[in-house]
Amino acid sequence: MTLLDTFFLDINNGWAVGAGGTMLRTEDGGSTWISVPRRTSALLMGIFFSGHQHGWVVGQNGTVLHSGDGGKTWLPQTSGTNSPLYGMFFKNQTHGWIVGARGTILHTQDGGQNWFDQQSGTSADLFGIQFLDEKQGWAVGALGVILTTKDGGQHWVQQATDSPQTFFDIQFVDKQVGWVVGTQGAIFRTITGGAQWEDKTRPCGSPCIRPPDFLKIHFTGFRNGWIIGERGAFLVTKDAGFNWREPELPEPYSLYGLAFPDSHTGWAVGDQGTILKISANGS
């Protein structure tokens, strides 16, 4: 069983989703996980809660599921597309965005009762999205694409990175400082609100073996950050990315989903049903 994403509302209540419509839930901080009745057999690739009641799951074939009762029950929403959907972000329980294949960006202003296409200006697959408020947001994807909007997605503008890598995830710590990660160990940072992006990819060792793809990044503040990826890639920084260390994992399984409900504890999920609890010291 492959788990592709996870989301925690707080230290106790969390979910993990993945292949074949798999959805797991914990109410005791990961000590036990129970299977949620399946609503689809589609590959589920993203989960997000805007609060303790409203949550969404997205995946293959334009799949969108919504819960209005804290994840107890899930019902399908009509996305209007058959494209694979990879990621999403909700600023509140009404305003949300989804990204997917072939430049797909969907937007809702009514909690997903209606989803509308936004013109991304690219045909590249889009994997990650984040909004700081209802107007200012970013999306990342294949071929080094980084998109930004200042009007809630009515207009998306591509920012230059001069990178051929695919970017899978993005996180802005504030309006100026942001990070993206991607294929072959790509790490980029901006301290200018996206006006310029610095390549912070770590040098390849000797002999140089193809670095793993980095799939998720999360900072709980300016200094403390984590990166996960394929083949057990797991990096931790305590100094705002100037140095990264690599804690040893029990198994080198690929990790796809990362969630931190607070600055002390997080979870990562991945291949073979892997669920890892992460402490503040990175272990």
Protein Blocks (a to p, Z undefined) as FASTA:
>chain_A
ZZfbdcdfblmlccdddehhiacddfegomaccddddfbfbdcfbdcdfbjkbccdddee
hiacddfegomaccdddehiabdcfbdcdfblmbccdddeehiacddfehomaccdddeh
pabdcfbdcdfblmbccdddeehiacddfehomaccdddehiabdcfbdcdfblmbccdd
deehiacddfegomaccdfbdcdddddddddddfbdcdfbjklccdddeehiacddfego
laccddddfbfcdcfbdcdfbfkbccdddehhiacdddfkoZZ
